[in-house]
Amino acid sequence: MRASLAVALATCSLAACSNDPVYIPAPMAVEAGMDGEIFQTSLTLPIKLETAVDLAERMRRATALMIEVPYVKVGDIEVSVEWKITNLTSMDGEVLLQLNGANEYFEYDPVMAAMGIDEDEPQPPGLEGDVPLHIPPNGTLTGLFREDQFREASIDLDQITRGNVNPFRATLTISKNATQFSQLAPQAYDANGEPLPQMSTGVVYPREAFAQIVRVNMVFKPDRHMRLEYTVRVRDNRGIMHDELDSAPPAELTVFNPAIYVPPAPPP
């Protein structure tokens, strides 16, 4: 038994277990709240360039499924975000922390998603977080967006954008274990600005075509002067993260250019 365990450990060590976690710190700590501002900080995951073999296989799958298949899919990597917030004042404070992001197709920004929505109406939610957090005077609070939360955020983002699912519906429905989702027709409105029922387009996205978040956006909304620090943890199940991570030569990294998601607005 001990010999078998030793062999297994040696094999794992020699193979450098591809899903051993790697850690990518945020580019810098950010401070906000001095003038009531909201701050967003982003970190793009250092993904290697797609190989010709991978591209050919992706095109083959896309042809078979008759839908677009992303380079980085849900399940290729598992991501979590460790964060720390420090209250830099001598007063009690409150902060909202949102996890948003972008896949290779679309970026979800609740501020942009709110365009055309009256200020008195409910505003589009973040993908994760968005719960008030209390920070004592000169205190520190730490937390974690877990792998399953990040997976949920990735699927919600794909449902909202390619699937035309209402952001509230997507974020309030647990989809992290979903095997597929149906694309809905874009939201339309009647003459009074009331939303009309959405019908399915008949397009179904199977799990193997779910797009993974590849850029992490942290939105920081403190009511006092506070500092946010965070680190992104990645388990690479597919071997697509660059070995040099954020130190990799830019020419060896995939450049993603997602469109900003803007939902159809009701008539004025």
N, C-alpha and C positions, 0 to 999 in steps of 0.2 A: 504493500500500500504506500509506504513512504517512498520507495523507489519510483513508483508510478507518479506520485505527486511531484517528485523531484524532476522527472523527465518532462512532465506537463509544464512546470514552471520554467524549465530551461528552454523548452520549445517556444513558450510565450515570449520569453525574454529575447531569444534570437530573432523571432519574427516581429518583435517590437509592436505587438498587439495593436492593430490599426485603430481600434476604438479607445485606446488609452486617451484620457482627456488632455487637451491642451488649453492654455489660458491666454487670452488676449486682453490686455488692459486697455481701458479707454484712452484716447489720445491725451487727455488731460482732465484734471478735476474741473468742474464748472461751478460757478457761484451765481446765484440769482436771488431775487426778492428784495433788492435794495430799493427799487422803484416800482415794485409790483409786476416786474416783467416775468414772462414765461420763456424758458430756455429749452431748446432741443439740441441734443448732441447725438451724433450718428457714428456708427462703426460698421464698415463693410467687411464681411468675412473674406479672408484671403484664399479665394478659390483658384485652383490651377486652371490653365487653359484647357478647353475640351480637346481631347485627342480625336484623330480622324476615326479611330475605331469606335469611340463612344458616340461620336456624331452619327456615324452610319447606323449604329444600333438604335439610337434615339429616333432617327428618321424612319427606320423600319417599324418601330413601335407606333409612331405617330400615324403611319400609313395603315397599319393594322387596326388601330383604334379609331381612325378618322377624326382625330383631334390633335391639337398641339401638345406636345410633351416637353416639359422643361428640362434643361440641363441638370439643375439641382432640384431633386424631388424630396418630398416629405419622407423621412426615413433614411435618406443618404447620410445625414448628419443629425446629431441630437445636441441641442443648444440649451444652455441655461445662463442666467445673468445674475451675478452676485452684486449687490449694491450696498452703499453706505451713505447715509445723509447725516450731516453735522449741522446743528443749529449754532450759528455764530453770534447769537445775541443772548442777552441776559433775560429774555422774555420767553414765555411759552410760545410755541409756534405750531403751525399746521402746514402740511404739504400734500400735494397730489403728485403721484408718480405714475406715468403712463408708459407702457411698452407698446410701441408701434413699429412699423418697419416696411420693408419693400422686398418683394420677390423679383425675379428677373423681368416680369411683365409690368407690375404696378406698384406704386408707393401709396400707402394709406396714411393720410394726414387728416385728422378730425377737423382741423381748422379749415382746410380746403373743402372737405366734405360738407361743411356747414354753409357753404356759399348758397345764397338764395333762401336759407331758412331764417325765419323771424327770430330775433333774439329771445323772445318770450317762449318760443317752442323748445322742446328738449333738443339738446345739441348732440351730434354724433359721438358715440363713446370711443374710448381708446380700445385697443385690442385686448390688453390686459392691464390690471391695476386700476387706477382712477378712483381709489378709495382714500378718503382723508386719513392722514397719519399724523399723530401727535408727537412732537419732539420737545422734550423739556429744555429749559434754559441751558445753553452751552452743552446740550446733550447730543448723543449719537444714537442712531437707529440703523440696524443692518437688516437685510432681507434678501430674498431670492425669488426670481421668476424661474420656476422649475422647468425641467425638460418637458413634462406633459403640458404645462401652461404654454410654453413656447410652441410646441407642436399644435396645440389648439389655436394659437394666434396665427400660425402659418395657414392652417386650413380655413379659418375664418376670413383671412385676407383674400384667399383664392375664391371663396364663396361670394364675398362682397363684390369683388372686381370682375372676374370672369363669369361668375354665376349670377350677378345682378341681385344678390340677396340683400335685403335691408340690413344695415349694420347692426341695428338693435337685435333683430332676429338672429343674425349670425353669432353675435357675441353672447347672447343669452341661451343659445342652444349648445349643448355639449356635443362636439363633433370630432374629438381627438381620435376616436376609434372608428369613425365613419369609413365605409368602404367605397362610397361614391356620393356625388351630389349632382343634382339636375340644374342646368342653366335655366333661369327665368328670363322672360322678356324684360327689357328695360322698364323701369317704373314710369308709368304715364299718369296724368292727372286729368280730372274733369274741369269744366269751365270755372268751378268754384275753388279749384285748387286742392280738391280732395283726391287722395291716391286711389287709382283704379286697381282691381285685382290683377295680379301678375300670373300669366300662364306660362307653362313650361315650353321651351323651344324644341324640346325633344333631344337636345344635346346632353349627354351624361358624361361626367368626368369620373373615371375610376381612380382609386387611390394611387395607382402607379403613375398617374398624371397630375397629382396634387403638387403645386409649386411650393417650395420651401422658402421661408424668409432668408435672404442673404445679406440684408442690411438692417442692423438693429438701430432703432430710433428710440431714445429715452427722452420723454417730455417731463420737465421739472417745473412744478408750479408751487413755490413756497410763498407763505405770507410774511415771512421774515427773511433776513439775510441768512442763507444756508448754502452749504456746499454738497455737491453730489459727486461720488466716486463710484465707478463700477468696473467689473471685469466680466468678459464673456468667456464661458467655458464650452468647449466643443468636443464631442466624441465623433470621430470621423469613421463612419461605418463603411464608406465606399472608397476611401483613399483619395479624396479630391481636394483636401486642404493642402496648401503649399507647405513644404517642410520648414521653410523659413518664416512662416506666418506673416506678421506685419512688417518684417524686415525684408521680405521677398522683393526682387526687382519688379517694378511695375509692369514691365513688358511680359512677365511670366504669369500675370494675374488676369483673370477674367474681368472685363469692365462691363458692368450691368448698367443699362440706361432705361429704367422703368418709367412709365408715364405716371403722372400724378392722377390719382383717382378723383374724379369729380362727378357725383351722381346727377341725374337729370333733376332740374329744379322745377318746382311748381310754377304756374304762370303768375305774373305780378298782379 
